[in-house]
Amino acid sequence: MRVKICGITKPEQGQAIAQLGATALGFICVPASPRYISAKQIRDVVSQIPRHIERIGVFANTSCLEICQVAVAGDLTGVQLHGDESPEFCTQLRQLLPTSVEIIKALRVRNSQALVQANLYIGCVDTLLLDAYHPQMLGGTGKTLDWENLQQFCPSCPWLLAGGLTPENVNDALNQLKPNGIDLSSGVERAPGDKDLTKVAHLFQQLEARKMLADAELNSKIPHEFFDRREIHLPSHS
Ligand SMILES: O=C(O)c1ccccc1NCC(=O)[C@H](O)[C@H](O)COP(=O)(O)O
């Protein structure tokens, strides 16, 4: 499962979080955010992390040109559109960015209409991300979604779950939903843009324990299923 830790601003924290197990680091390229980071600063973080770690720039309501410039200057592997970008805007951006650069469209879920809206982006973007709606803030709100109401959400493209995830509630969320990845920011922070490495380590311990449990369950099923199959394939004596 993809695990994106968003709102990285410090090279040493980016490096430590990559070592702890993040598959992606997120950089907030929205100037109004307390987690804002420039393309030059993104480069400083990126220079400290292994190349296989994804590097996602988060943008909101800016131009395709600005996104493309930061994507190149920041050596990004993906861009996340966190504002009110239309499917047409995403299609235009797709034509301008190299195909290797992932486009993630974030939907801030206010009501069930947002989930219907998700269908409009299929084919225009690579991945969807569901985040909580907040009247004043675009992201990093710490607010959780109503997971129970999301159980029917099953888009025909990969999707990431965001919104108020913490080391304490991540298992609850994943027991109810099966996203292709998760995205956390304020739930693993001391202050906006200042990640708490103890909380990040706790998150990965929780995910590791979950994986071990799933593996153990799978292993306990194998002998039974294997035996069943052998019986089915026994030669007939008739
Ligand atoms: O984090 C911000 O400050 C931010 C500002 C403007 C647009 C998007 C922003 N964050 C987007 C993210 O990807 C966050 O990780 C996501 O909203 C989840 O945040 P949280 O609820 O704090 O885990």
PDBQT file of the ligand as one rigid body, heavy atoms in Angstrom, charges set to zero:
ROOT
HETATM    1  O1  LIG A 301      -1.529  20.742   4.124  1.00  0.00    +0.000 OA
HETATM    2  C1  LIG A 301      -1.780  21.891   3.721  1.00  0.00    +0.000 C 
HETATM    3  O2  LIG A 301      -1.442  22.895   4.349  1.00  0.00    +0.000 OA
HETATM    4  C2  LIG A 301      -2.521  22.071   2.428  1.00  0.00    +0.000 A 
HETATM    5  C3  LIG A 301      -2.824  23.366   2.005  1.00  0.00    +0.000 A 
HETATM    6  C4  LIG A 301      -3.493  23.581   0.824  1.00  0.00    +0.000 A 
HETATM    7  C5  LIG A 301      -3.870  22.507   0.051  1.00  0.00    +0.000 A 
HETATM    8  C6  LIG A 301      -3.581  21.201   0.453  1.00  0.00    +0.000 A 
HETATM    9  C7  LIG A 301      -2.908  20.968   1.641  1.00  0.00    +0.000 A 
HETATM   10  N1  LIG A 301      -2.652  19.658   2.080  1.00  0.00    +0.000 N 
HETATM   11  C8  LIG A 301      -3.023  18.526   1.302  1.00  0.00    +0.000 C 
HETATM   12  C9  LIG A 301      -2.671  17.177   1.774  1.00  0.00    +0.000 C 
HETATM   13  O3  LIG A 301      -2.334  16.317   0.953  1.00  0.00    +0.000 OA
HETATM   14  C10 LIG A 301      -2.870  16.730   3.197  1.00  0.00    +0.000 C 
HETATM   15  O4  LIG A 301      -2.002  15.665   3.420  1.00  0.00    +0.000 OA
HETATM   16  C11 LIG A 301      -4.316  16.263   3.349  1.00  0.00    +0.000 C 
HETATM   17  O5  LIG A 301      -5.138  17.376   3.281  1.00  0.00    +0.000 OA
HETATM   18  C12 LIG A 301      -4.539  15.544   4.690  1.00  0.00    +0.000 C 
HETATM   19  O6  LIG A 301      -4.274  16.384   5.760  1.00  0.00    +0.000 OA
HETATM   20  P1  LIG A 301      -4.559  15.913   7.274  1.00  0.00    +0.000 P 
HETATM   21  O7  LIG A 301      -6.032  15.881   7.478  1.00  0.00    +0.000 OA
HETATM   22  O8  LIG A 301      -3.889  16.931   8.121  1.00  0.00    +0.000 OA
HETATM   23  O9  LIG A 301      -3.913  14.563   7.426  1.00  0.00    +0.000 OA
ENDROOT
TORSDOF 0
